[in-house]
Amino acid sequence: MGYTIELEVFESGGCASHKVGEKLRHPEDRGIMCPWLLDSVSSMIRVLRYGGTLPWEYKGTPYEKEIDPQGITTEFVRCPDPTSSGVVPKITRKKRARK
């Protein structure tokens, strides 16, 4: 696959498992992610890993996306944890450099 996927916790809402600024690599760090977070990012990661993008952009909000088919693309998703945790990871896809 031609991409790397990284997650950075953008908001944590007091989550005991993940703190703002924490960086995780997918799939390498799946074992560190709580099940709620892993489940919420899985669909987005599948889209990004195969070169796709999702159509919403959230212009003018803190969740505004970067879409660059030649480099970096970002997505945001909220964890479905039913408590007030509200973890929001920023998912970043980067094209791997060709050797």
NORGIMO-V450894 format. One record per residue. PSI is psi in degrees with one decimal (* if undefined). OMEGA is omega in whole degrees, -180 to 180 (NA if undefined). Layout:
# NORGIMO-V450894
{{PSI	OMEGA} {PSI	OMEGA}}
This chain:
# NORGIMO-V450894
{{146.5	-174} {15.5	-176} {154.6	167} {149.8	-180} {128.0	178} {143.2	175} {139.0	172} {128.1	-180} {115.7	-176} {-38.5	175} {144.6	179} {-18.0	177} {24.6	179} {14.5	179} {135.7	180} {-21.5	-175} {-32.0	-173} {135.6	-178} {150.7	178} {134.1	179} {-15.7	179} {135.3	180} {136.0	-179} {143.9	176} {143.7	179} {128.1	13} {-2.0	-173} {-37.8	-174} {19.3	-180} {-36.1	-178} {-16.4	179} {-24.0	-176} {137.2	175} {155.6	-177} {-34.5	179} {-46.0	-179} {-46.5	-179} {-42.9	180} {-39.5	-177} {-27.8	-178} {-16.6	-172} {-46.7	-179} {-43.7	179} {-41.6	-179} {-39.9	178} {-43.1	179} {-49.8	-177} {-40.7	-176} {-30.4	-179} {20.6	172} {1.8	-178} {165.5	172} {155.3	177} {145.7	-167} {-20.6	-177} {146.6	-175} {-22.3	180} {41.7	-179} {138.4	178} {9.8	178} {168.7	176} {-13.9	-177} {15.3	-180} {133.3	-174} {158.0	170} {126.5	178} {110.5	-179} {100.3	-178} {-17.3	-180} {-2.6	-176} {-103.3	-171} {136.7	174} {139.3	180} {153.5	173} {153.6	174} {146.0	177} {148.6	178} {135.5	177} {138.7	-178} {13.1	178} {124.6	-175} {-4.8	176} {-171.9	-179} {12.5	-177} {-52.2	175} {47.7	178} {130.0	176} {110.1	175} {146.4	169} {118.9	-179} {124.9	-177} {126.8	174} {129.7	177} {138.0	176} {134.2	175} {142.4	177} {137.7	177} {140.7	180} {*	NA}}
